[in-house]
Amino acid sequence: MDEQIMRGRVYGADHDDPDPGPRPGRVYVELVGGPLDGLLLDVTGWDGARLAEPAALPTEIGRYGHGGRAVYGPRPGDTRRFDWREDIP
């Protein structure tokens, strides 16, 4: 995994976690754009079909606030990044 990705914060990490970064032996994609821009999503164990689908991730900082989700999907030709698609309620 490249050094830039290894410095990121993992989506879902506790805000009080002294080490919210990636863990060895895990697989991550970088979230690009939208409210979760720059966070890493742990996709360890996801098969090819699951990695090809969009992921609706709960977030309070998107357009719909508490209870809303940000939808990210795989970037064509780049297996290490998921691009923001939209916020949904």
N, C-alpha and C positions, 0 to 999 in steps of 0.2 A: 504494500500500500504506500502511496506516495506521502512524503513528509507533510505537505500542506493539509491533506485530509486528516492525518494523525493528530493535528493540533486542534481540531474542531470540537465542539460540544455535541454530545449525543442527545437527540430528541428524546424527551421523557426523563432525562436525568433530573434528579432532585436538585432544586435551586441551592440547597445547603451542602450538596456533595462537594467535598474538597477536590475531587478529581472527576469532573463530569465528562472527560474525554473518552475516546474509544478504548476498548479493552483488547488485549492480545487474543488472537484466535477467533475474533468475531469478524463479520463481513458488513461493510457499511456502504451506503450511497449518500452523496451530498445532495441536500435539498437546495434548489436554486430558484430564487424569486419568491414573491409572496411573503406571508407573515413569518414563515419558518426559514427564511433564506439563511444559508450558511450552516444550518444544523446538519448533523449526520443521522441517518435513519439506519438502525440495525436491521439488516435483512438476512441475518444468519438463518439458514435452514429454509429459506424461500426457494421453491423450485422455479424452473424457467417460466412456466405458465404464470405463476404468481408475480414474478419480476416483470412480466410484460403488461400487467394490469395497473391501473391507477390505484393509489392508496389514499383514502380519506382519513386524515389525521386530526384528532380532536385538538382544538386550540382555542384559547380565550382571546387571542390577539388578532384574530381575523375579522372580517367584515361583520360577522354575526355574533361576535363576543362569546360569552359563556354558552356552551352547548353547540357552538359552530365547529365546522371542520374545514381544513384546507386540503384540497385535492392536488396531489403530485403524481406525475406519471413519468415513465422512463423516457429519457432523451434518445431519439433515434440515433443509432450509431455510437452511443456512449453509455456503456453499462455502469459507469460510476456516478452518474448524475440523474436525478429525477427533477423535472421542471414543474413549477407551479402551474396549475390549470385554472382553478377557480376556488372561491370560498363557497361553502354550502351550509344551510342551517342544520 
